Amino acid sequence: MDDSDELPGSDSDTVVDRGETYTHAQHGRVEVTGIWKGVEQVDKARHTDEKDVFIVRYSAEINGEEVDELTDTLDEFLHSIED
């Protein structure tokens, strides 16, 4: 991978940047707090144990409280922010 901030592996041309805010379909305005890849397992319910999956961590205000440990795969996150 080159030095650009663009992440591969998605059908979308949308770039997700850490520190930026996006409008999420379920949570409204969210801020991306981290992007990483190569995790062993994210959520046993989803059986996500692929080595090359990108994970997006983001924060949102839910019921008036800041929640900063929300995560989606990159594809799930992109799908949630696309119109």
C-alpha positions in Angstrom: 0.0 0.0 0.0 1.3 3.5 -0.8 1.5 6.4 1.6 -2.0 7.8 0.8 -4.8 7.8 3.5 -7.1 5.9 1.2 -7.9 2.4 2.4 -8.3 -0.5 -0.1 -10.8 -3.3 -0.1 -14.1 -1.5 -0.6 -16.3 -1.0 -3.6 -16.7 2.7 -2.6 -14.5 5.6 -3.6 -15.2 7.2 -0.2 -12.2 7.9 2.0 -12.6 7.7 5.8 -10.2 9.8 7.8 -9.4 9.6 11.5 -10.6 12.7 13.3 -13.3 13.5 10.7 -17.0 13.6 11.3 -19.6 11.8 9.2 -23.4 11.4 9.3 -24.1 7.8 10.3 -27.5 6.3 9.4 -28.1 4.9 12.9 -26.1 7.3 15.2 -26.3 10.7 13.5 -23.0 12.7 13.6 -20.1 10.5 14.5 -16.3 11.1 14.7 -13.8 8.5 13.5 -11.4 7.9 16.4 -9.4 5.0 14.9 -8.8 2.8 11.9 -6.9 -0.5 12.0 -6.5 -3.8 10.2 -5.3 -7.3 10.9 -7.2 -8.1 14.1 -7.8 -11.6 15.1 -11.4 -11.2 16.2 -13.7 -8.1 16.6 -17.1 -9.5 17.5 -17.8 -13.2 18.1 -21.4 -12.7 17.0 -20.2 -11.6 13.5 -17.4 -14.3 13.3 -15.0 -11.6 12.1 -11.7 -13.3 12.1 -10.3 -12.3 8.7 -6.7 -11.0 8.8 -7.2 -8.2 6.2 -10.4 -6.6 7.4 -10.3 -2.9 8.2 -12.1 -1.8 11.4 -13.4 1.7 12.0 -13.8 2.9 15.6 -16.0 5.9 16.1 -17.8 8.0 18.8 -21.3 9.3 18.9 -23.7 11.0 21.3 -26.4 8.5 22.2 -29.2 9.5 24.6 -27.2 12.6 25.6 -24.1 10.6 26.5 -20.8 10.3 24.6 -20.1 6.8 23.4 -16.6 6.3 22.1 -16.3 2.6 21.6 -18.5 1.9 18.6 -16.9 -0.2 15.8 -17.8 -1.4 12.3 -15.9 -3.0 9.5 -14.9 -0.4 6.9 -17.5 -1.7 4.5 -20.3 -1.6 7.2 -19.2 1.9 8.1 -19.2 3.1 4.5 -22.6 1.6 3.9 -23.9 3.4 6.9 -22.7 6.8 5.8 -23.6 6.7 2.2 -26.7 8.3 1.0 
